[in-house]
Amino acid sequence: MNAVIVGAGGQLGRALQREFPAAVALDRAALDVTDAAAVRAYDWSGVDVVLNAAAWTAVDAAEDPANHAAVRAANVDAVGHLAAAADAHGAALVHISSEYVFDGRHDGPIPEDLPPCPLSVYGRSKADGDARATAIERHWLVRTTWVVGEGGNFVRTMASLADRGISPSVVDDQIGRPTDTRDLAAGIRHLVEAGAAYGTYNLTGDGEPGSWADVAALVFTARGRSADDVIPVSTAEYYAGKTGIAPRPLNSVLDLTRIRAAGFRPREWREALAAYLGDHG
């Protein structure tokens, strides 16, 4: 199987390189996927699967009108370019989505087929990008949440605060499951190698959901601090008086029934978090 990873320099891109060691790994310098001509000019012949890990992920910065064009280029137009290239050359496309395409008001775990209803500019861009990816037959749309990998992320931020003796306020009314990029990449490899039916799959950490404050408390105890050093606050309290903040979905819990039925079960997120902290201590 010949695979190409685009956005290979990011958190997920690096994890995908470990799962697909024979893949051609392209960072933005090697292929700017927002450039339609560059994507068309790339030699896709013989490629079986295109793994798209490229995206604009700065959720708050996406709200700035000055960034709207760049957000659309990365999260919508680029997906269209890759989908067209994959389709023209008989390759499948793996595209990564987000629970931000939903408003977080669904009662219970969110199924793959819930209609999108984004709250933010970022969420709208991801929903529109999803439409480009699913317009071709050979696609796996993989929706995930609360990604933790190599690079800047919430867990590393909390570990740094714990180590520096800071007691942060963390929201306790946004509920979800963190996803280790190692599990996300492994799940993607499973879908591709098992020849799973094309379509949309939710893929996050497994287990009982928790809040961001719960995640922070686990990080703090792992670093030798007390869970009580994390101050739980509501989303409204946390963002009061702040500007340029994107609205967040309160329910980020995705239903994992379909990915389990496809033969892949992600690790329980607390177990994965402990392993991540152990590896990045």
Sequence and secondary structure as in RCSB ss.txt:
>XXXX:A:sequence
MNAVIVGAGGQLGRALQREFPAAVALDRAALDVTDAAAVRAYDWSGVDVVLNAAAWTAVDAAEDPANHAAVRAAN
VDAVGHLAAAADAHGAALVHISSEYVFDGRHDGPIPEDLPPCPLSVYGRSKADGDARATAIERHWLVRTTWVVGE
GGNFVRTMASLADRGISPSVVDDQIGRPTDTRDLAAGIRHLVEAGAAYGTYNLTGDGEPGSWADVAALVFTARGR
SADDVIPVSTAEYYAGKTGIAPRPLNSVLDLTRIRAAGFRPREWREALAAYLGDHG
>XXXX:A:secstr
  EEEESTTSHHHHHHHHHSTTSEEE TTT  TT HHHHHHS  TT  EEEE      TTGGGSGGGHHHHHIII
IIHHHHHHHHHHHTT EEEEEEEGGGS S  SSSB TTS     SHHHHHHHHHHHHHTTSSSEEEEEE SEE S
SS HHHHHHHHHHTT   EEESS EE  EEHHHHHHHHHHHHHHT  SEEEE   BSS EEHHHHHHHHHHHTT 
 GGGSEEE HHHHHTT  S     SB  B  HHHHHTT    BHHHHHHHHHHHT 
